[in-house]
Amino acid sequence: MDNIKKNKRLLSELKDISVSCDEEVCGFIKDNEFHARKNAHPDPKNFFLIAPSDCVWGDDVVLFHSHPRHAGLKGFSDWDLQNQKIFDLSMVLYSVKNDEFYYYINDD
């Protein structure tokens, strides 16, 4: 996770994509590159969901998503943490409203 926290190019890319969208952006970070996925949730302005066929797995894969400007949350939501248990991956979240990144390290 430290390599992601120190990668200014990647964080800038994630921020720019998130700021430009009024829905939750989602995808995977692998080898310090972002691989965007379609947000398949019926309410993509407030939740994210990635179709199983679009998932990426591996020890070095990190799940990313954003909270749009209208979301009043600071940090991960209960839904985010439920998804983390399903994906069993570390996560990075960018909050547009708070202009902050949040990190969850999977220690399983």
C-alpha positions, -999 to +999 in steps of 0.1 A: +000+000+000+029+023+006+038+022-031+003+036-039+005+063-012+038+075-026+027+074-063+017+110-070+009+102-107-015+075-098-032+094-070-036+124-093-052+102-119-076+087-094-085+121-081-090+136-116-113+107-126-133+109-094-137+147-095-150+145-131-178+120-123-210+124-103-212+087-098-189+064-078-159+054-098-146+019-093-119-004-105-086-020-095-051-009-090-025-034-103+012-027-109+006+010-100-019+013-129-056+020-125-080-004-144-114+012-144-145-009-143-182-002-150-201+006-119-229-020-122-249-009-092-285+002-099-278+033-078-243+043-090-245+078-075-245+063-040-230+028-043-205+008-064-207-028-076-183-046-100-196-075-120-178-108-112-166-111-148-149-077-145-130-085-113-092-087-111-076-109-084-041-113-071-018-105-041-008-071-056-044-060-066-061-032-047-098-023-050-105+014-057-136+035-056-147+070-050-174+089-031-188+117-053-191+153-041-227+149-029-217+120-005-214+132+030-193+103+042-159+106+056-140+073+051-154+039+042-192+032+045-207+000+059-214-010+022-177-005+014-166-027+042-191-054+033-177-054-002-142-056+011-151-089+028-164-102-005-134-090-026-109-099+002-086-071-012-071-040+003-090-009-007-083+028-016-111+053-015-111+089-027-137+113-013-143+142-036-161+163-010-133+158+016-105+158-010-089+129+009-077+094+002-085+066+027-068+033+028-079-001+041-052-028+044-065-064+041-046-084+067-060-118+059 
